[in-house]
């Protein structure tokens, strides 16, 4: 969950050592996170190639694309609601629901057309466990999520179907504070099971990522962060045919967080990647509220 720990950094950047209750949701306390994410995707190919997009709240969402055209330009909007609960001082449970709007523009030598879609995307459950608190050495946290429901587009049949328990994420996060800077390192492994419906099958690539980030407290209310995401993914297959080869990519990250008040934090982030013939630009806006 890329953003679980990061939205609270405007508060924790001025504390040393970092307190666990400023990172995880406090015991018997709830937090709600509202996230809107925009992604622009451009590809130059003529085959189906489902992509996975990681939202500002950390969920992996499959973005469908379609057959038969040489150039594709997609505008993807995701609307996410995440509820977090502090079970105790070291454990947090959370769930998120995602909805989307998709605007796809096709361009080939023969015609130009558009296709729009919207609706439910996914329901995700997860948990985080603080293994080690920060002292003279960095902290360590482990977490996992499961996609309880995920919408998949089987384009060959021109049908969208809900699949169940087909996506799993495992992550570890470590941070260390040198006032007013927080160094953060996260590694994530995304496991995708094969999706099948009638004669159609889709195998979205498994993915490993490593994200080093640096957070700087500009003042007691604003922090600025930057970093990179190195990713390696396996092959993506449709009906047993390799559509996207395995390979590595780099994504460049930039963000700012603002503490509106003691209960509300605003987070804005952007990232950019261009690899394997796919250009992707993302902009995310998130608000977290504690009650």
C-alpha positions in Angstrom: 0.0 0.0 0.0 2.1 2.8 -1.3 0.3 5.7 0.5 -0.8 4.1 3.7 2.2 5.6 5.7 2.8 8.7 3.7 -0.2 10.9 4.1 0.7 11.5 7.8 4.3 12.6 7.2 3.6 16.4 7.6 2.9 15.5 11.3 5.6 12.9 11.9 8.4 14.8 10.2 8.9 17.0 13.2 8.9 14.2 15.8 11.9 12.1 16.6 11.7 9.2 16.9 8.6 8.7 14.7 5.6 7.6 16.8 3.7 4.5 15.7 0.3 6.1 16.4 1.1 8.8 13.9 1.7 6.2 11.2 -0.8 3.5 11.9 -4.4 4.3 12.9 -4.6 4.6 16.6 -6.2 1.8 18.7 -10.1 1.8 18.4 -9.9 4.7 15.9 -11.1 5.0 12.4 -9.8 6.9 9.4 -11.5 7.4 6.0 -9.5 8.2 2.9 -11.1 9.6 -0.3 -8.9 9.4 -3.4 -9.4 10.6 -7.0 -6.8 9.5 -9.5 -6.4 10.5 -13.1 -4.3 8.5 -15.6 -3.5 9.2 -19.2 -2.2 6.2 -21.2 -0.8 6.2 -24.7 0.1 3.1 -26.7 1.1 2.4 -30.2 0.0 -1.2 -30.9 -3.0 -3.0 -32.3 -3.6 -5.7 -29.7 -5.3 -6.1 -26.4 -2.9 -5.3 -23.5 -4.5 -5.0 -20.1 -2.5 -2.7 -17.8 -2.4 -2.5 -14.0 -2.5 0.9 -12.3 -1.6 1.5 -8.7 -3.9 4.1 -7.2 -3.0 6.7 -4.5 -4.5 4.5 -1.8 -2.3 1.6 -3.0 -4.8 -0.6 -4.8 -3.9 -2.3 -8.1 -6.6 -1.9 -10.8 -6.7 -3.5 -14.2 -7.4 -1.0 -17.0 -8.8 -2.7 -20.1 -7.8 -2.0 -23.7 -9.1 -3.3 -26.9 -8.3 -5.1 -30.2 -7.4 -4.1 -33.6 -6.2 -0.5 -33.7 -2.8 1.0 -34.1 -2.9 3.9 -31.6 -4.8 4.1 -28.3 -5.1 7.1 -26.0 -7.0 6.5 -22.7 -8.1 8.8 -19.9 -8.8 6.8 -16.8 -10.4 8.3 -13.6 -10.6 6.2 -10.4 -12.7 7.2 -7.3 -11.6 5.3 -4.2 -13.0 5.2 -0.6 -10.8 3.5 2.0 -11.7 2.9 5.6 -9.0 2.1 8.2 -9.3 0.7 11.7 -6.7 0.6 14.4 -7.0 -2.8 16.0 -4.2 -2.1 18.5 -1.0 0.0 18.5 0.8 -2.3 16.0 -2.0 -3.6 13.7 -4.3 -1.9 11.3 -7.1 -3.3 9.1 -8.5 -1.6 6.1 -10.9 -2.0 3.2 -11.3 0.0 0.0 -13.9 0.3 -2.8 -13.0 1.7 -6.2 -15.2 3.0 -9.1 -14.0 4.3 -12.4 -14.7 6.2 -15.6 -12.8 5.3 -18.8 -12.6 7.3 -22.0 -10.7 5.5 -24.9 -9.8 7.1 -28.2 -8.7 4.8 -31.1 -6.8 6.0 -34.2 -5.9 3.8 -37.1 -5.3 4.3 -40.8 -8.9 3.6 -41.5 -11.0 5.4 -38.9 -11.1 7.2 -35.6 -13.6 6.4 -32.8 -14.1 6.6 -29.1 -15.5 4.3 -26.5 -16.6 5.2 -22.9 -17.1 3.0 -19.9 -17.8 3.5 -16.1 -18.8 1.6 -13.1 -17.6 -0.6 -10.2 -13.9 -1.7 -10.3 -12.8 -3.5 -7.1 -13.3 -4.3 -3.4 -10.0 -4.8 -1.5 -9.2 -5.9 2.1 -5.9 -5.6 3.8 -3.8 -5.4 7.0 -0.6 -3.9 8.2 1.6 -5.1 11.1 4.4 -3.0 12.8 7.1 -5.5 13.4 9.7 -3.0 14.7 9.5 0.5 16.0 12.0 3.1 15.0 14.8 3.7 17.4 18.5 4.0 16.6 17.7 1.7 13.6 14.9 2.0 11.0 11.3 0.8 11.6 9.8 -2.2 9.8 6.2 -2.9 8.8 4.7 -5.7 6.8 1.3 -5.7 5.0 -0.9 -7.6 2.6 -4.1 -7.0 0.5 -6.5 -9.3 -1.3 -8.8 -8.3 -4.2 -12.1 -9.7 -3.0 -13.9 -8.5 -6.2 -12.3 -7.2 -9.3 -13.9 -6.2 -12.6 -12.2 -7.7 -15.7 -12.9 -6.8 -19.3 -12.9 -9.9 -21.6 -12.6 -8.0 -24.8 -12.7 -10.9 -27.2 -16.3 -11.6 -25.9 -17.0 -7.9 -25.4 -18.1 -8.6 -21.8 -17.1 -7.3 -18.4 -17.2 -9.8 -15.5 -16.5 -9.7 -11.8 -13.8 -12.1 -10.6 -13.1 -13.1 -7.0 -9.9 -13.5 -5.0 -7.6 -13.3 -8.1 -5.2 -10.6 -7.0 -2.8 -10.5 -3.9 -0.3 -7.9 -2.8 2.5 -8.3 -0.2 4.6 -5.4 0.9 7.3 -4.3 3.4 8.0 -0.8 4.4 10.9 0.8 6.4 11.5 4.4 7.4 14.1 6.4 9.3 13.9 10.0 10.5 16.7 12.5 10.5 14.8 15.7 11.3 13.4 17.3 9.1 13.9 14.4 6.6 12.3 11.0 6.5 13.9 8.3 4.4 11.4 5.6 3.3 11.9 2.3 1.4 9.2 0.0 0.3 9.2 -3.2 -1.6 6.0 -4.8 -3.1 5.1 -8.1 -4.8 1.9 -8.2 -6.8 0.5 -11.7 -7.6 -2.2 -12.1 -10.2 -4.1 -15.3 -10.8 -5.4 -16.2 -14.2 -8.9 -14.9 -15.1 -11.2 -17.1 -17.2 -14.6 -16.7 -18.7 -16.0 -19.1 -21.3 -13.3 -19.4 -24.0 -11.4 -16.3 -22.8 -8.5 -16.1 -20.4 -6.3 -13.2 -19.2 -3.1 -13.5 -17.2 -2.0 -10.0 -16.0 1.7 -9.9 -15.2 3.0 -10.5 -11.7 5.0 -7.5 -10.6 7.9 -6.7 -8.1 8.7 -3.1 -7.2 11.2 -1.2 -5.1 10.4 2.3 -4.1 13.0 4.6 -2.3 11.5 8.0 -1.3 12.6 11.0 0.6 10.3 13.3 2.5 11.3 16.9 3.5 9.3 19.0 6.0 9.1 22.4 4.5 7.3 23.7 7.6 5.1 22.1 10.3 2.2 21.7 7.9 3.7 20.9 4.5 6.0 18.1 3.4 7.4 17.5 -0.1 8.4 14.1 -1.3 10.3 12.6 -4.3 11.5 9.2 -5.4 11.5 6.5 -8.0 9.7 3.2 -8.4 11.7 0.4 -10.0 9.4 -2.4 -11.3 10.0 -5.8 -12.9 7.0 -7.6 -14.3 6.5 -11.0 -15.9 4.6 -11.6 -19.2 1.0 -10.6 -19.7 -0.9 -13.2 -21.7 -4.3 -13.3 -23.4 -5.7 -16.7 -24.4 -2.2 -18.2 -23.9 -0.5 -15.7 -26.2 2.2 -13.3 -24.9 0.9 -9.7 -25.3 3.5 -7.8 -23.2 6.9 -9.3 -22.6 8.6 -9.4 -19.2 10.9 -6.4 -18.4 11.9 -3.6 -16.1 10.7 0.0 -15.9 11.2 3.2 -13.9 8.5 5.5 -12.6 9.4 9.0 -11.3 7.4 10.2 -8.3 6.7 13.7 -6.9 4.2 14.8 -4.2 3.2 17.3 -1.6 1.2 16.8 1.6 -0.6 19.5 3.6 -2.0 19.2 7.1 -5.3 21.2 7.0 -6.0 20.5 10.7 -5.2 17.9 13.3 -7.8 15.5 11.7 -7.5 16.2 8.0 -4.6 15.9 5.6 -4.5 16.7 1.9 -2.1 14.8 -0.4 -1.3 15.5 -4.1 1.0 13.3 -6.1 2.1 12.9 -9.7 4.2 10.2 -11.5 5.4 9.4 -15.0 6.6 6.3 -16.7 7.4 5.3 -20.3 8.4 1.7 -21.0 7.7 -1.1 -23.5 5.8 1.2 -25.8 3.4 2.5 -23.1 3.5 6.0 -21.8 1.6 6.7 -18.6 1.0 9.9 -16.6 -0.8 9.9 -13.3 -2.2 12.6 -11.0 -3.8 11.7 -7.7 -5.6 13.8 -5.1 -6.3 12.3 -1.6 -7.9 13.5 1.6 -7.6 11.5 4.8 -9.8 12.2 7.9 -9.5 10.8 11.4 -12.4 10.4 13.7 
